[in-house]
Amino acid sequence: MTETVQKPSFTMELTKDDFNKRLRVESFRGNVDDIAAFLLTVAKSGNYEKVIVQSAASQWQAFIRQGFELEGVLEGFFNGSDAHVMTFYTTDARRTSAAWQEEQDILKAVQQKYVKPHLNDLPLLYQLRKATEVDAEALAHLYKTVFPVYPTPMDQPEYVRKMMAGGSLFCVTEYEGTIISAASADVNKTFHHAELTDCATLPEHRAHGLMKHLLMKLEEELKDKGIYCAFSLARAKSFGMNDAFFQLGYAYGGRLTNNCYIFEDLEDMNIWVKDLSQN
């Protein structure tokens, strides 16, 4: 649930994410000290374990002075200006990652790979296209099959339709007429960026590089709309997803500790960012 909070010294767009036990602020104006104090009060009274603020470059150090940490940078997030991802934790358990070094090893392995100059063609019997609301049922079934736990209710057709109606773009790959892979772009029309998300492929179809084709199709759609900042949060434990973004020219922008419930439990998420105007 996102709400506008207005106080004498600040205003912000605050999302209370009960499922993931976190507060998120993507935009604000005003006194950072008062904003930080307000967020920590809400977090502790509402049993939220993590606070995330997207801060402008001129203000992130003010959050540091209030006990926040810098976990990453989203280049170009605010109409071409960078966002600094500032976080605050209210519990030791949420702050502590049990898989950090394993994820470091995965990241380094990804970054040391040779970047292929061209993608292989889609195999026979696979077709890529934009999705429409007619596909909501099939998409929900795909997400329910791939993810036992997911941070948003993508396993519900009505939620998929709501996302499409709100401007999210979906692309899918079909095999013999059945949707077996999908990804979406959540477009922010105010700050002109898009999060590439909801990436899912059935296990038996993961050997063909389908996700790279889907992401490239979404990039084309975004450029047609004048959106040049594309970013994604990839499961830090997933070699395949991190490799997909690295191979497509995305730059690593940091890691968000225990960011959301996905797949089976709370997981760390890697930030990947790309300036689509450079292509």
C-alpha positions in Angstrom: 0.0 0.0 0.0 1.5 3.4 -1.1 0.4 6.6 0.5 1.4 10.2 0.4 2.7 11.5 3.7 2.7 15.2 4.3 4.2 16.9 7.3 5.2 20.5 8.0 8.8 19.7 7.1 8.6 17.0 4.4 6.4 15.1 2.0 7.0 11.5 0.7 5.5 8.6 -1.2 5.6 5.8 1.4 4.9 2.1 0.6 4.1 -0.2 3.5 5.0 -3.6 2.3 3.6 -5.9 4.9 4.4 -9.2 3.1 8.1 -8.4 2.9 8.1 -6.6 6.3 9.7 -3.4 4.9 9.0 0.3 4.2 9.9 1.8 0.8 10.3 5.5 -0.2 10.9 6.2 -3.8 10.5 9.9 -3.7 10.5 12.6 -1.0 11.2 16.3 -0.5 12.1 18.1 2.7 14.1 17.6 5.9 16.0 14.4 5.9 16.5 14.2 9.6 12.7 14.5 10.1 12.1 11.9 7.4 14.5 9.4 9.0 12.9 9.9 12.4 9.4 9.4 11.0 10.3 6.3 9.1 12.0 4.7 12.1 9.0 5.4 14.3 6.7 3.8 11.7 9.0 0.8 11.3 9.3 0.0 15.0 5.6 0.5 15.7 4.6 -1.6 12.7 7.1 -4.4 13.1 8.8 -3.5 9.8 12.4 -5.0 9.7 13.8 -2.9 6.8 13.5 0.6 5.6 14.6 1.5 2.0 14.9 5.1 0.7 15.9 6.1 -2.9 17.9 9.2 -2.2 19.1 11.9 -4.5 22.9 12.3 -4.8 22.8 15.5 -2.8 21.1 13.9 0.3 22.4 10.4 0.8 25.1 11.5 3.2 22.4 13.0 5.4 20.8 9.6 5.7 24.3 8.1 6.6 24.4 10.6 9.6 21.0 9.2 10.7 22.3 5.6 10.8 21.3 4.5 7.3 23.6 2.4 5.1 24.4 2.8 1.4 23.6 -0.5 -0.3 23.6 0.4 -3.9 23.3 3.0 -6.6 20.7 3.2 -9.4 22.3 5.2 -12.2 19.8 7.5 -14.0 16.9 6.6 -11.7 15.6 10.2 -11.3 15.2 11.4 -14.9 18.9 10.8 -15.6 20.2 11.5 -12.1 21.4 8.7 -9.8 19.5 7.3 -6.8 21.4 6.1 -3.8 19.7 3.2 -2.1 19.8 3.9 1.6 18.6 1.2 4.1 18.0 0.9 7.8 17.4 -2.4 9.7 15.5 -2.9 12.9 16.7 -6.5 13.6 20.1 -8.2 13.5 18.6 -11.2 11.8 17.3 -9.1 8.8 20.7 -7.3 8.6 22.7 -10.5 8.5 23.1 -12.5 5.3 24.1 -16.1 5.6 25.0 -16.4 1.9 27.0 -13.3 1.3 30.4 -14.9 0.4 28.6 -17.5 -1.8 26.9 -14.7 -3.6 30.2 -12.8 -4.0 31.7 -15.9 -5.6 28.7 -16.1 -8.0 29.0 -12.4 -8.9 32.8 -12.7 -9.6 32.2 -15.9 -11.7 29.6 -14.0 -13.8 31.8 -10.9 -14.3 34.7 -13.1 -15.4 32.8 -14.7 -18.2 33.4 -13.8 -21.9 30.6 -11.5 -23.2 29.2 -13.0 -26.3 28.8 -10.4 -29.1 25.5 -11.9 -30.4 22.6 -14.0 -29.0 21.8 -17.3 -30.5 18.5 -17.4 -32.4 15.4 -18.7 -30.7 15.1 -22.5 -31.2 12.4 -23.9 -33.4 8.9 -24.1 -31.9 9.6 -21.1 -29.6 7.9 -17.8 -30.3 8.4 -14.5 -28.5 5.6 -11.8 -28.3 4.1 -9.0 -26.2 1.5 -10.2 -23.7 -2.0 -8.9 -23.3 -4.6 -9.1 -20.6 -5.9 -12.3 -22.3 -2.6 -13.9 -21.1 -3.2 -13.1 -17.4 -4.4 -16.6 -16.4 -1.5 -18.3 -18.1 1.0 -15.8 -16.6 -0.3 -16.3 -13.1 0.0 -20.1 -13.6 3.6 -19.7 -14.8 4.6 -17.6 -11.7 2.8 -20.0 -9.3 4.7 -22.9 -10.9 8.1 -21.3 -10.9 8.1 -19.5 -7.5 6.8 -21.2 -4.3 7.2 -17.7 -2.7 7.1 -14.4 -4.5 7.2 -10.8 -3.2 4.1 -9.8 -5.1 0.9 -11.7 -5.8 1.8 -12.5 -9.4 0.1 -15.9 -9.1 -3.3 -14.1 -9.1 -4.7 -13.3 -12.6 -6.4 -10.2 -11.3 -3.1 -8.8 -10.0 -1.5 -9.4 -13.4 -4.3 -7.6 -15.1 -3.9 -4.7 -12.6 -0.2 -4.4 -13.4 -0.9 -4.3 -17.2 -3.6 -1.7 -16.7 -1.1 0.4 -14.7 1.3 0.4 -17.6 3.6 -2.6 -17.0 4.8 -4.3 -20.1 4.9 -8.0 -20.4 6.7 -10.2 -22.9 6.4 -13.9 -23.1 7.9 -16.9 -24.9 5.6 -19.7 -26.1 6.5 -23.3 -26.8 3.9 -25.1 -29.0 1.4 -22.4 -28.0 2.0 -22.6 -24.2 3.6 -19.7 -22.3 6.8 -21.1 -20.7 8.8 -18.0 -20.0 8.0 -14.3 -19.2 9.4 -11.0 -18.0 7.9 -7.5 -17.4 8.9 -3.9 -17.3 7.4 -1.8 -14.5 7.5 1.7 -16.0 7.7 4.8 -13.8 6.3 7.7 -16.0 7.3 10.4 -13.5 11.0 9.6 -13.3 11.3 7.9 -16.6 12.8 4.6 -15.5 11.7 1.0 -15.7 12.4 -2.1 -13.5 12.8 -5.3 -15.4 11.2 -7.9 -13.2 8.9 -10.9 -13.0 11.5 -13.0 -14.8 10.4 -16.7 -14.9 11.1 -19.7 -17.1 9.9 -23.3 -16.5 12.9 -25.4 -15.5 12.7 -27.7 -18.5 13.1 -24.7 -20.9 16.1 -23.0 -19.2 18.9 -24.2 -21.5 18.1 -21.9 -24.5 18.8 -18.3 -23.3 15.2 -17.4 -23.5 15.4 -14.7 -20.8 17.9 -12.7 -22.7 15.6 -12.5 -25.7 12.7 -11.4 -23.5 14.8 -8.7 -21.9 16.0 -7.4 -25.2 12.4 -7.2 -26.5 11.4 -5.2 -23.4 14.4 -2.9 -23.9 13.2 -2.1 -27.4 9.7 -1.4 -26.1 11.1 1.0 -23.4 13.3 2.9 -25.9 10.2 3.4 -28.1 8.5 5.0 -25.1 11.5 7.3 -24.3 12.6 5.3 -21.2 16.4 4.9 -21.1 17.1 3.9 -17.5 16.5 0.2 -17.1 17.3 -1.7 -13.9 16.6 -5.0 -12.2 17.0 -6.8 -8.9 18.2 -10.3 -9.5 18.4 -13.0 -6.9 22.0 -13.0 -5.8 22.0 -16.8 -5.6 20.9 -17.2 -9.2 23.9 -17.5 -11.5 21.7 -17.6 -14.6 19.8 -14.4 -14.0 22.9 -12.4 -13.0 24.7 -13.8 -16.0 21.8 -12.7 -18.3 22.0 -9.1 -17.2 25.8 -9.0 -17.3 25.8 -10.5 -20.8 23.3 -7.8 -22.0 25.6 -5.0 -20.8 24.0 -4.2 -17.4 26.4 -2.8 -14.7 26.4 -4.2 -11.1 25.1 -1.6 -8.7 25.2 -3.2 -5.3 23.5 -5.9 -3.2 20.3 -5.5 -1.1 20.5 -7.7 2.0 17.5 -9.9 2.8 15.5 -7.6 0.5 12.3 -9.7 -0.1 10.7 -13.0 0.2 11.3 -14.9 -3.1 11.5 -18.5 -4.2 11.7 -20.0 -0.7 12.7 -17.4 1.9 14.2 -13.9 2.3 17.0 -13.4 -0.2 19.7 -10.9 -1.1 19.1 -9.1 -4.4 21.7 -7.8 -6.8 21.2 -4.4 -8.5 21.8 -4.3 -12.3 21.5 -1.1 -14.3 21.7 -0.1 -17.9 21.6 3.1 -19.9 19.5 2.2 -22.9 20.4 5.4 -24.7 23.9 4.1 -25.2 22.7 1.2 -27.5 
